Amino acid sequence: MQMQESCGRAMTVDQVSAKIASLRTYYGRELKKVDNSQKSGAASSDLYVSQWDFFQMLDPFLRSQVQKRPSVSNMIPAEKDLQESETESTPTLCTDADLPTKSFTEEIDNFTSPVPLAKKRKQGSEKEVDINTLMIKTLTQISERKKDNTDCDCDILFGKQVGLEIQKINSERKCQELKLKIQSLIFNYQFESEP
């Protein structure tokens, strides 16, 4: 009831949860800006002060709850060492005029971004490998048997071919007559006395 009065509208539990998550996310972004401005060695007049209305209200109890997640590098260790040694060994000073333009730095970033390493897959145990090879062997044997049965049985192939030819006949009556004649021929040859 208080929520409805303060917001001016009724909210479901899911909407409240989403709103809280949104506030927490935005607070985290603002806190990161504040922390980055303090770490950069900027003058006290250059420190970032959040203009967001809810930052001062959320800061006392959320600052202790927000923790930065550890990052995992996807760079090859040799490249990482090379980059660290380059940054340590080459102290330089430059003016704003010496800095490249934003579009130029974006193009460079596209070309110099490290290639992510492929994630290693877990190898199955020996038992799993044995089961997999056994399954593959069994399936190949079944497919070979099936292939042998269909390839060598010319009578079945001939029957299928006759069936396809019967389907091409337009008249239903003629189809039935032809089937009857074929069946009677087969019957005669099966039960004909051999000399």
ZIDAUR-V895629 format. One record per residue. N is the residue number from 1. PSI is psi in degrees with one decimal (none if undefined). OMEGA is omega in degrees with one decimal (999 if undefined). Layout:
BEGIN
{{N:PSI:OMEGA} {N:PSI:OMEGA}}
END
This chain:
BEGIN
{{1:-43.3:178.4} {2:-36.8:179.8} {3:-42.2:-179.2} {4:-39.7:-179.7} {5:-39.5:-177.4} {6:-34.7:-179.4} {7:-24.4:-177.1} {8:0.3:178.6} {9:158.9:179.4} {10:142.1:179.4} {11:144.0:176.7} {12:170.7:179.3} {13:-41.1:179.0} {14:-39.9:179.5} {15:-38.9:178.1} {16:-43.3:178.8} {17:-42.5:179.3} {18:-39.1:179.8} {19:-42.8:178.7} {20:-43.2:178.8} {21:-39.7:179.1} {22:-43.6:178.2} {23:-42.5:-179.8} {24:-41.9:179.2} {25:-46.1:-179.2} {26:-37.7:176.5} {27:-42.7:179.1} {28:-40.2:178.6} {29:-44.2:179.8} {30:-41.1:179.2} {31:-37.3:177.9} {32:-41.0:177.7} {33:-41.5:179.6} {34:-47.4:-179.4} {35:-42.5:179.9} {36:-36.7:-179.8} {37:-29.0:178.8} {38:-31.7:-177.3} {39:-21.3:-172.3} {40:-7.2:-179.6} {41:19.9:-179.0} {42:161.6:177.9} {43:159.5:-177.5} {44:-25.0:178.3} {45:-18.1:-178.9} {46:2.0:-179.1} {47:142.3:-179.0} {48:130.8:175.1} {49:121.9:-176.4} {50:134.7:177.4} {51:0.2:-178.4} {52:131.7:-174.5} {53:-38.4:-173.8} {54:-6.4:-176.1} {55:-46.6:-178.5} {56:-32.7:178.8} {57:-38.3:-176.4} {58:-25.3:-172.7} {59:-44.4:-175.7} {60:-37.8:-177.2} {61:-17.5:179.3} {62:-25.2:-177.0} {63:-38.3:179.9} {64:-17.9:-177.5} {65:-23.0:-177.4} {66:124.0:178.1} {67:137.8:178.2} {68:138.0:177.8} {69:141.2:176.8} {70:138.9:-179.2} {71:150.9:178.5} {72:128.2:-179.1} {73:140.5:176.2} {74:17.8:179.4} {75:152.7:175.1} {76:136.0:-176.0} {77:-36.6:-179.9} {78:-40.6:178.4} {79:-38.4:-179.1} {80:-46.3:178.8} {81:-40.2:179.8} {82:-43.9:180.0} {83:-39.4:179.0} {84:-42.6:-179.6} {85:-35.0:178.2} {86:-42.1:-178.2} {87:-31.8:180.0} {88:-36.8:-171.3} {89:-10.1:-175.9} {90:76.0:175.5} {91:124.2:-179.7} {92:153.6:174.3} {93:139.2:177.7} {94:155.7:178.2} {95:171.4:179.2} {96:-30.3:-179.6} {97:-28.4:-179.3} {98:-17.2:-177.1} {99:139.3:178.1} {100:162.5:179.3} {101:164.4:-176.8} {102:-44.1:-178.5} {103:-35.9:178.9} {104:-42.5:179.9} {105:-32.8:176.9} {106:-39.3:177.9} {107:-40.7:179.3} {108:-43.4:179.5} {109:-36.8:179.3} {110:-36.3:-177.0} {111:-28.7:-173.7} {112:5.7:-179.9} {113:137.3:-176.8} {114:148.7:178.3} {115:124.4:-179.3} {116:144.4:178.6} {117:146.6:175.9} {118:138.5:179.3} {119:139.9:-179.6} {120:140.3:176.8} {121:148.3:175.6} {122:136.9:176.4} {123:139.0:-179.5} {124:160.0:177.8} {125:168.2:-179.1} {126:-34.7:-179.7} {127:-43.1:178.8} {128:-39.9:179.6} {129:-42.7:178.7} {130:-42.3:179.5} {131:-43.0:-180.0} {132:-43.3:179.4} {133:-37.8:177.6} {134:-41.8:179.0} {135:-40.8:180.0} {136:-43.6:179.0} {137:-44.2:-179.5} {138:-44.6:-179.6} {139:-39.1:178.3} {140:-37.0:177.4} {141:-42.7:179.6} {142:-44.5:-178.8} {143:-34.3:177.4} {144:-41.3:178.2} {145:-43.9:-179.9} {146:-39.9:179.1} {147:-42.4:179.4} {148:-41.6:-178.8} {149:-42.3:-176.4} {150:-34.8:-178.0} {151:-38.9:-173.9} {152:-17.6:-176.0} {153:85.0:-177.4} {154:-29.9:-179.6} {155:-39.2:179.1} {156:-42.1:178.0} {157:-39.5:178.0} {158:-40.7:178.5} {159:-41.0:178.0} {160:-39.5:-179.9} {161:-41.5:177.8} {162:-41.5:178.5} {163:-41.6:178.3} {164:-38.1:178.5} {165:-37.2:179.0} {166:-36.7:-179.7} {167:-22.3:-179.0} {168:-15.4:-179.5} {169:131.6:-174.7} {170:-36.8:-174.4} {171:128.3:178.3} {172:-38.6:-179.7} {173:-45.3:179.6} {174:-37.0:177.4} {175:-46.6:-178.2} {176:-40.4:178.5} {177:-43.2:-180.0} {178:-42.5:178.4} {179:-41.9:179.5} {180:-43.1:178.9} {181:-42.0:179.4} {182:-43.7:-179.9} {183:-38.9:179.1} {184:-37.6:175.5} {185:-45.5:179.0} {186:-43.1:179.4} {187:-46.2:-179.6} {188:-43.7:-178.6} {189:-30.3:179.6} {190:-40.8:-173.5} {191:10.6:177.2} {192:137.5:179.6} {193:132.6:-178.8} {194:139.4:-178.0} {195:none:999}}
END
